[in-house]
Amino acid sequence: MSKKIAIIGKGNVGSALQKGAERARYEVRTTGSDAKDVRAAGAWGEIIILAIPVTARQDAIKNLGDISGKTLVDPTNLLNADWSYAGDLTKSGAEQIQEWARGALVVKAFNTVFAQNMTTGKVKNESLSLLAAGDDTGAKKQVLDLGLAIGFASADVGPLSNARYLEALGFLNIQLAYGPTKYGTDLGFKVIGLGK
């Protein structure tokens, strides 16, 4: 099992995943946007998590350099400046990342979970589903194993193309919390009936 996790980004998502992964006994290194630090973290990590704004993804991938064969996790949600949906059901942000980082094994995950719930994988003592999409089965297993260790239930949702629907679901999650319903962020999704 991969135990070295490099987290690019020190905001709410990066900090929450750092706490959850460290509690699950993973070795974690975090970095901000400094190009040298990003490259060093990427070279060290076996799993790399891009916990950064959508607009910073391409620069971060350039700074990472050659990460061929490494698991690259995309937890981002695609939002415009006015918080409207910036996604596309014909190509996901995760598929765009795969084009930028051709040798990496991209997995879309964590984007349907609010940062405050990432440290434990739970809301009101019930495990949320970690929904993971990716084309490489081994890379997805690494991410789902991390989720299980943190406290999530695992849900393999198929190929990377299904990230299109995870990104739409992530937007729905944001709408439930902050839109007209204003349910707040103490909520999340769980898939029932997977047998896991």
ChimeraX attribute file (.defattr): number of C-alpha atoms within 10 A of each C-alpha:
attribute: neighborCount
match mode: 1-to-1
recipient: residues
	/A:1	9
	/A:2	15
	/A:3	17
	/A:4	18
	/A:5	25
	/A:6	26
	/A:7	27
	/A:8	26
	/A:9	21
	/A:10	17
	/A:11	13
	/A:12	15
	/A:13	25
	/A:14	24
	/A:15	19
	/A:16	20
	/A:17	28
	/A:18	23
	/A:19	17
	/A:20	22
	/A:21	23
	/A:22	17
	/A:23	14
	/A:24	18
	/A:25	14
	/A:26	19
	/A:27	15
	/A:28	20
	/A:29	18
	/A:30	21
	/A:31	20
	/A:32	16
	/A:33	16
	/A:34	11
	/A:35	17
	/A:36	12
	/A:37	16
	/A:38	24
	/A:39	21
	/A:40	16
	/A:41	22
	/A:42	29
	/A:43	16
	/A:44	15
	/A:45	23
	/A:46	20
	/A:47	24
	/A:48	28
	/A:49	29
	/A:50	21
	/A:51	28
	/A:52	22
	/A:53	14
	/A:54	16
	/A:55	10
	/A:56	13
	/A:57	20
	/A:58	14
	/A:59	12
	/A:60	21
	/A:61	21
	/A:62	14
	/A:63	18
	/A:64	21
	/A:65	15
	/A:66	16
	/A:67	21
	/A:68	12
	/A:69	14
	/A:70	18
	/A:71	26
	/A:72	30
	/A:73	27
	/A:74	27
	/A:75	26
	/A:76	23
	/A:77	24
	/A:78	21
	/A:79	16
	/A:80	11
	/A:81	8
	/A:82	6
	/A:83	13
	/A:84	11
	/A:85	17
	/A:86	15
	/A:87	18
	/A:88	13
	/A:89	13
	/A:90	8
	/A:91	15
	/A:92	24
	/A:93	24
	/A:94	28
	/A:95	21
	/A:96	13
	/A:97	20
	/A:98	19
	/A:99	12
	/A:100	15
	/A:101	20
	/A:102	14
	/A:103	15
	/A:104	21
	/A:105	24
	/A:106	28
	/A:107	32
	/A:108	32
	/A:109	28
	/A:110	28
	/A:111	26
	/A:112	26
	/A:113	26
	/A:114	22
	/A:115	18
	/A:116	17
	/A:117	23
	/A:118	28
	/A:119	23
	/A:120	24
	/A:121	27
	/A:122	21
	/A:123	17
	/A:124	9
	/A:125	9
	/A:126	14
	/A:127	20
	/A:128	26
	/A:129	25
	/A:130	29
	/A:131	28
	/A:132	30
	/A:133	29
	/A:134	26
	/A:135	15
	/A:136	16
	/A:137	14
	/A:138	12
	/A:139	24
	/A:140	29
	/A:141	17
	/A:142	18
	/A:143	27
	/A:144	23
	/A:145	18
	/A:146	25
	/A:147	29
	/A:148	18
	/A:149	18
	/A:150	24
	/A:151	22
	/A:152	25
	/A:153	23
	/A:154	23
	/A:155	22
	/A:156	18
	/A:157	19
	/A:158	16
	/A:159	16
	/A:160	23
	/A:161	20
	/A:162	20
	/A:163	27
	/A:164	20
	/A:165	17
	/A:166	25
	/A:167	28
	/A:168	21
	/A:169	17
	/A:170	23
	/A:171	22
	/A:172	15
	/A:173	22
	/A:174	20
	/A:175	18
	/A:176	17
	/A:177	18
	/A:178	14
	/A:179	13
	/A:180	8
	/A:181	9
	/A:182	11
	/A:183	14
	/A:184	14
	/A:185	17
	/A:186	13
	/A:187	16
	/A:188	20
	/A:189	16
	/A:190	15
	/A:191	12
	/A:192	10
	/A:193	6
	/A:194	9
	/A:195	5
	/A:196	7
